Amino acid sequence: MKKVYRQITKQPIFFGILFVFLTFIFHNLFQFWHGEYSQSDLQEIKKSISSVEQEIKLIEKKNLELTLEKEKLSSGKEAIEGVARMELGMIKPSEKFYVFKQEVEESN
């Protein structure tokens, strides 16, 4: 066994293969710790993923609200009239519109 081991280790091809193997191992370790997708960048990637997930939740919530408002507006004339009165301040020709101002109390 020792004789075979000595014969293998004395050949130059053995050192070439060993060099290539060790170079491959060290290169992969370096990429793992300091490369583009390394462990040090993993936390930043996780933070960006969580922020994108929060944005998705907000957009889905807004989408649901808009869908409900669309259904409400398509339900009939009264809903459209209510929106026109509340948001746009529209009145019928025979109506009078009064604006009530609230008095602000001054505290001394």
C-alpha angles and dihedrals in degrees: 000000000000090000092055091046091052092048092051095046093049094059117093093224089065092059091046092053091044091050093050092047094049091045089052092049094048092045091053092047091050091050090048094055104029108015132106095280097030131149091261091059093045094086092051091050091050091050092051091049092052092048091050090049090053090050090050091053091051092048092048090050092050090046090053091049091050091048091052091048090049091052091047092051094046091051096081154311094282093062092052090047091051092052091047091052098044103038103027100032093231120165135189118258094253096046129094120218120217125190116203117206119210117227114235113220115221115223116209 
